[in-house]
Amino acid sequence: MEFKSKLNLISPLFLILILFFAACSGDSNNEETPATPATPPVTTNLKIEPSNTFSALKLSTEEYNYWNSHSINSVEATAKIKTLCKTEIYPALKDEFDFIIVVMNNADLPQGMPYGEFQHVKNDTQGIGLDLFDHSSKFGSSGKLQGIYFLYKNNIDSGPVLHEMFHRWGNWVVPQNFTSHWDKVQGILTSVANNYADIELYLAGAIPASEIKDPESLAIYNDPRFTNKTRIPNSSNSQKSFKSLVVVMSTSNLTDTEITDFKTRIANITRTPSQGTTNSGYQNIYNKSKGLLTLTIGELDKAKK
């Protein structure tokens, strides 16, 4: 009787142990892999217009007035631009732009402001009068971004868009009465109505020094103050096609008419003969560079993250 009672007590315990180890064994074989955390959604106010040609950034009146009254090369504004790029542009778009063009949606030029301003981000070109530097990471770029410029009036195809772009390369070689421009050379840095002068095409890497022909350009190239004339990379392997992002700043959503207008102006800037007729009625990089330089703006659907 005593043995039987002990056996009755042990049997249930033994059964429980068997079930426990079986359950543990089953858990180890069917253990689920932890789910990968979801990627947080991109938070940015940057809007891509429907045809993916340009982007728009709606600002408060206070923010808009700030950009209409401060030089982008001031210490405070530079810091704001870096923040803008890191929080509004690169969270939404890939790092594939050579230039960012900010257009203030103004019908008239704000009082006291220039038509445009350029800010260097990176220089990896020797022989143009600038030291080598790379501040692109401070703007959220991994090395692609070369410069940012603001246009303070909505005249993207008749104003200083190509003039400001050219400050990427000139004039930093020979001091002039008007800093970074020309005194006599009839080029884009003298007037937005001009084509690129030979010295400008040379500094941009579009032609070799042997093709500098006009006397004013030759005078700059032969000026003894232009000490380092070895351009690296040279014209045979320099970049000649550039991609830009247009960001239109406004205090309200753009109307359909405004969107159409910007698309037309951008087409005027970038058009090559294969894309239709180019003429001298607006700034066109292909025409002004004798077909040596091209600019792409658009296809933002392919640039979205």
C-alpha positions as CSV (number, residue, x, y, z in Angstrom):
1,M,0.0,0.0,0.0
2,E,2.8,2.4,0.9
3,F,4.6,1.7,-2.4
4,K,1.5,2.1,-4.4
5,S,0.7,5.5,-2.8
6,K,4.2,6.7,-3.5
7,L,3.8,5.5,-7.1
8,N,0.6,7.4,-7.5
9,L,2.3,10.6,-6.2
10,I,5.3,10.3,-8.5
11,S,3.4,9.6,-11.7
12,P,1.7,12.9,-12.1
13,L,4.9,14.7,-11.3
14,F,6.8,12.7,-13.9
15,L,4.1,13.5,-16.5
16,I,4.3,17.2,-15.7
17,L,8.1,17.1,-16.2
18,I,7.7,15.4,-19.6
19,L,5.2,17.9,-20.7
20,F,7.4,20.8,-19.5
21,F,10.5,19.7,-21.4
22,A,8.4,18.9,-24.5
23,A,7.0,22.4,-24.4
24,C,10.5,23.9,-24.0
25,S,11.8,21.9,-26.9
26,G,8.9,23.0,-29.1
27,D,9.5,26.7,-28.2
28,S,13.2,26.5,-29.2
29,N,12.3,25.0,-32.6
30,N,9.6,27.6,-33.3
31,E,11.2,30.7,-31.9
32,E,10.1,33.7,-34.0
33,T,12.7,36.2,-35.4
34,P,12.1,39.7,-33.9
35,A,10.4,42.0,-36.3
36,T,12.6,44.7,-38.0
37,P,11.7,48.1,-36.6
38,A,9.7,50.1,-39.2
39,T,11.7,53.0,-40.9
40,P,10.4,56.3,-39.5
41,P,8.5,58.3,-42.1
42,V,10.4,61.2,-43.7
43,T,9.3,64.5,-42.1
44,T,9.9,67.5,-44.3
45,N,7.9,70.4,-45.7
46,L,9.5,70.1,-49.1
47,K,6.9,69.4,-51.8
48,I,7.7,68.0,-55.2
49,E,5.4,69.5,-57.9
50,P,3.5,66.9,-60.0
51,S,5.8,66.8,-63.0
52,N,8.8,66.3,-60.8
53,T,10.6,69.3,-62.3
54,F,11.2,71.3,-59.2
55,S,10.4,71.5,-55.5
56,A,8.6,74.1,-53.3
57,L,9.0,75.1,-49.7
58,K,6.2,76.9,-47.9
59,L,7.5,79.3,-45.3
60,S,5.9,81.4,-42.6
61,T,5.8,85.2,-43.3
62,E,8.6,85.7,-40.7
63,E,10.9,83.1,-42.3
64,Y,10.2,84.4,-45.8
65,N,11.0,88.0,-44.8
66,Y,14.2,86.8,-43.2
67,W,15.5,85.3,-46.5
68,N,14.4,88.5,-48.3
69,S,16.5,90.7,-46.1
70,H,19.7,88.7,-45.2
71,S,22.8,87.8,-47.2
72,I,23.2,84.0,-47.5
73,N,26.9,84.5,-46.8
74,S,26.4,86.0,-43.4
75,V,27.3,83.7,-40.5
76,E,23.7,83.4,-39.2
77,A,22.2,82.8,-42.7
78,T,24.8,80.2,-43.5
79,A,23.9,78.2,-40.4
80,K,20.2,78.4,-41.4
81,I,21.0,77.1,-44.9
82,K,22.9,74.2,-43.4
83,T,19.9,73.4,-41.2
84,L,17.5,73.8,-44.1
85,C,19.4,71.3,-46.2
86,K,19.7,68.8,-43.4
87,T,16.1,69.0,-42.3
88,E,14.1,69.8,-45.5
89,I,16.0,68.7,-48.6
90,Y,18.2,65.7,-47.9
91,P,15.7,63.8,-45.8
92,A,13.5,63.7,-48.9
93,L,16.0,63.6,-51.8
94,K,19.1,61.7,-52.7
95,D,22.5,63.4,-52.7
96,E,22.8,63.8,-56.4
97,F,22.8,67.6,-57.0
98,D,25.8,69.7,-58.0
99,F,23.9,72.9,-57.1
100,I,20.8,73.9,-55.2
101,I,19.1,76.9,-56.6
102,V,16.7,78.7,-54.2
103,V,14.3,81.0,-55.9
104,M,12.4,83.5,-53.8
105,N,8.9,83.8,-55.4
106,N,9.1,87.6,-55.6
107,A,7.6,89.6,-58.5
108,D,9.9,92.5,-57.5
109,L,13.4,92.6,-56.1
110,P,13.3,93.1,-52.3
111,Q,14.8,96.5,-51.2
112,G,18.5,96.4,-50.6
113,M,19.0,92.9,-52.0
114,P,21.0,91.8,-55.0
115,Y,19.5,89.7,-57.9
116,G,21.4,86.7,-56.6
117,E,24.1,85.4,-54.3
118,F,26.3,82.3,-54.4
119,Q,27.7,80.3,-51.5
120,H,30.5,77.8,-52.0
121,V,30.1,74.4,-50.4
122,K,33.1,72.6,-52.0
123,N,36.1,73.2,-54.2
124,D,38.0,70.2,-55.6
125,T,39.4,72.1,-58.6
126,Q,43.0,73.4,-58.6
127,G,44.2,76.3,-60.7
128,I,41.1,78.6,-60.4
129,G,42.4,80.8,-57.5
130,L,40.6,79.0,-54.7
131,D,42.0,76.7,-52.0
132,L,40.7,73.1,-51.9
133,F,37.9,72.6,-49.3
134,D,34.9,70.4,-48.7
135,H,32.1,71.6,-46.3
136,S,29.5,69.4,-48.0
137,S,28.9,67.2,-44.9
138,K,27.8,70.4,-42.9
139,F,25.0,70.8,-45.4
140,G,23.9,67.1,-45.3
141,S,25.7,66.1,-48.5
142,S,28.3,63.3,-48.8
143,G,30.5,65.3,-51.2
144,K,28.3,65.9,-54.3
145,L,27.0,69.4,-53.5
146,Q,29.3,72.1,-54.9
147,G,27.3,75.3,-54.1
148,I,24.0,76.9,-53.2
149,Y,22.7,80.1,-54.6
150,F,19.7,82.3,-54.1
151,L,17.8,84.2,-56.7
152,Y,15.8,87.0,-55.0
153,K,13.4,87.6,-57.9
154,N,11.3,85.1,-59.9
155,N,13.2,85.6,-63.2
156,I,15.0,82.3,-63.3
157,D,15.4,82.3,-67.1
158,S,16.3,86.0,-67.7
159,G,18.1,86.9,-64.5
160,P,21.4,85.8,-62.8
161,V,20.9,82.0,-62.7
162,L,24.0,81.3,-64.9
163,H,25.9,84.2,-63.5
164,E,25.6,82.9,-60.0
165,M,26.4,79.4,-61.0
166,F,29.6,80.6,-62.6
167,H,30.9,82.0,-59.3
168,R,31.7,78.3,-58.6
169,W,34.8,78.9,-60.7
170,G,35.3,82.6,-61.1
171,N,36.5,85.2,-60.8
172,W,39.0,84.3,-58.1
173,V,42.2,84.5,-60.2
174,V,42.9,88.2,-60.6
175,P,41.5,90.9,-58.3
176,Q,39.1,93.4,-59.9
177,N,37.4,96.6,-58.9
178,F,34.2,94.6,-58.3
179,T,35.1,91.6,-56.3
180,S,34.8,88.2,-58.0
181,H,33.6,89.8,-61.3
182,W,35.4,91.4,-64.3
183,D,36.4,95.0,-65.0
184,K,36.7,94.5,-68.8
185,V,36.0,90.9,-69.8
186,Q,32.7,90.7,-71.7
187,G,31.5,87.5,-70.0
188,I,28.7,86.3,-67.8
189,L,30.4,87.8,-64.7
190,T,30.1,91.2,-66.3
191,S,26.5,91.1,-67.5
192,V,23.9,88.4,-67.5
193,A,23.2,89.3,-71.1
194,N,26.7,88.1,-72.2
195,N,27.8,84.7,-73.3
196,Y,30.6,82.9,-71.4
197,A,33.9,84.6,-72.3
198,D,36.9,82.4,-73.2
199,I,38.5,82.9,-69.8
200,E,35.2,81.8,-68.2
201,L,35.0,78.6,-70.3
202,Y,38.6,77.9,-69.4
203,L,38.0,78.3,-65.7
204,A,34.9,76.1,-65.9
205,G,37.0,73.4,-67.6
206,A,35.2,73.6,-70.9
207,I,38.2,74.6,-73.0
208,P,42.0,74.3,-72.8
209,A,44.2,77.5,-72.4
210,S,45.2,77.2,-76.1
211,E,41.6,78.1,-77.0
212,I,41.5,81.4,-75.1
213,K,41.3,83.8,-78.0
214,D,39.6,87.1,-77.1
215,P,42.0,89.8,-76.0
216,E,40.4,90.6,-72.6
217,S,40.4,86.9,-71.7
218,L,44.0,86.6,-72.7
219,A,44.8,89.6,-70.6
220,I,43.4,87.8,-67.5
221,Y,45.2,84.6,-68.3
222,N,48.5,86.3,-68.8
223,D,48.2,88.6,-65.8
224,P,51.2,87.9,-63.5
225,R,48.8,87.8,-60.5
226,F,47.3,84.7,-62.0
227,T,50.1,82.5,-60.6
228,N,48.8,78.9,-60.7
229,K,47.5,78.2,-64.2
230,T,47.5,74.4,-63.9
231,R,43.8,73.5,-63.9
232,I,43.2,70.1,-62.3
233,P,41.1,68.5,-63.7
234,N,41.9,69.9,-67.1
235,S,39.4,70.4,-69.9
236,S,39.8,66.9,-71.3
237,N,38.5,65.2,-68.1
238,S,36.5,68.0,-66.3
239,Q,32.8,67.8,-65.5
240,K,30.7,69.5,-68.1
241,S,27.2,68.3,-67.3
242,F,25.7,69.5,-64.1
243,K,22.5,68.7,-62.2
244,S,20.7,71.3,-60.1
245,L,17.7,71.2,-57.7
246,V,15.3,74.2,-57.8
247,V,13.6,75.0,-54.5
248,V,10.9,77.7,-54.8
249,M,10.3,79.5,-51.5
250,S,6.9,81.1,-51.0
251,T,4.4,81.9,-48.2
252,S,1.6,80.1,-49.9
253,N,1.0,77.1,-52.1
254,L,2.0,77.7,-55.7
255,T,-0.9,78.1,-58.1
256,D,-1.2,76.1,-61.3
257,T,-0.2,79.2,-63.2
258,E,2.9,79.6,-61.1
259,I,3.9,76.0,-61.5
260,T,3.5,76.2,-65.3
261,D,5.5,79.3,-65.3
262,F,8.4,77.8,-63.4
263,K,8.4,74.7,-65.6
264,T,8.6,76.9,-68.7
265,R,11.5,78.9,-67.3
266,I,13.4,75.8,-66.2
267,A,13.0,74.4,-69.7
268,N,14.4,77.6,-71.2
269,I,17.5,77.4,-69.0
270,T,18.3,73.7,-69.7
271,R,17.1,73.2,-73.3
272,T,19.5,71.7,-75.8
273,P,18.9,71.6,-79.6
274,S,17.7,68.0,-79.3
275,Q,15.0,69.2,-77.0
276,G,13.8,72.0,-79.2
277,T,14.7,75.5,-80.3
278,T,17.1,77.5,-78.2
279,N,17.3,81.2,-78.6
280,S,18.9,84.3,-77.1
281,G,15.7,85.6,-75.5
282,Y,16.6,84.0,-72.2
283,Q,19.5,82.5,-70.3
284,N,20.4,79.1,-71.8
285,I,23.5,77.4,-70.6
286,Y,24.0,75.4,-73.9
287,N,23.9,78.6,-76.0
288,K,26.0,80.7,-73.7
289,S,28.7,78.1,-73.4
290,K,28.8,77.4,-77.2
291,G,27.3,74.0,-76.6
292,L,30.1,72.9,-74.2
293,L,28.2,72.8,-70.9
294,T,24.8,71.4,-70.1
295,L,22.5,71.6,-67.1
296,T,19.8,69.2,-65.9
297,I,16.9,70.2,-63.6
298,G,14.1,67.8,-62.9
299,E,13.4,64.0,-62.8
300,L,12.9,64.3,-59.1
301,D,10.9,61.1,-59.0
302,K,14.2,59.3,-59.5
303,A,15.8,61.4,-56.8
304,K,13.2,60.7,-54.1
305,K,14.4,58.5,-51.1
